[in-house]
Amino acid sequence: MSSKRKGISAERELIKLFWSNRWACIRVAGSGSSQYPSPDLLAGNKIRKLGIECKVTSSKSKFFDKDEITQLTNFCEYFGAEAWIAVKFNRRGWYFFSIEDLNQTPKGYSVTEKNLEIKGLSFEELIN
Amino acid sequence: MSSKRKGISAERELIKLFWSNRWACIRVAGSGSSQYPSPDLLAGNKIRKLGIECKVTSSKSKFFDKDEITQLTNFCEYFGAEAWIAVKFNRRGWYFFSIEDLNQTPKGYSVTEKNLEIKGLSFEELIN
């Protein structure tokens, strides 16, 4: 599967996970190519709204551009939503990170497989 | 312009209108074809969230399927958003209707050019 198809399939998986837990979740059209900032997914229930950037990786760490994160936090600031990064490492399922819990690097941010469980939340922890 | 292109161009126009008034607004991917209910657009600021179904028409009235409206209200119920219909009649600009302000018909709902100003809100009225 191409990495774009892998990404969309992973996003669909998350959308299904939210709906099956009685949260609404949609995929944003043209995310990353629009002239306005936007997340990959928007999830919400009566109380909380989450703007989510999704990543799937087969390596042991995942990097994020500063710009990518700025776009996410800008969108969430305007929309009134919490900003979250969802990362799926091979065979490890989904982990969710707030921006403060990403590692800072000279060019941006990163998450490593090693500190998934220390800094990341499981889906159940995220929604509860 | 095809009616699909007209629809997308109208949605872009609304997205721009929201952002230029300091609201965030995104287009939902696969709206109408997804297995989950979804609006065409989602707009929000720190206080309010709006799920919006957009229509453009060159005739004097516009009809809505019961199912289309049910999908919109279902989504908004789960997501925690207000449900709005945005209609653009030729040369009249945008008008916004809550579900209660649509005319009920045997098969669904309608809006006519005649009662735009009585029942519809302008963009400024919608966001203020």
Interface residues (C-beta under 8 A of the other chain):
Chain A: I15 W19 R22 W23 A24 C25 I26 R27 V28 A29 G30 S34 Y36 P37 S38 L42 G44 N45 K46 I47 K49 F75 Y78 F79 G80 A81
Chain B: I15 W19 R22 W23 A24 C25 I26 R27 V28 A29 G30 S34 Y36 P37 S38 L42 G44 N45 K46 I47 K49 F75 Y78 F79 G80 A81
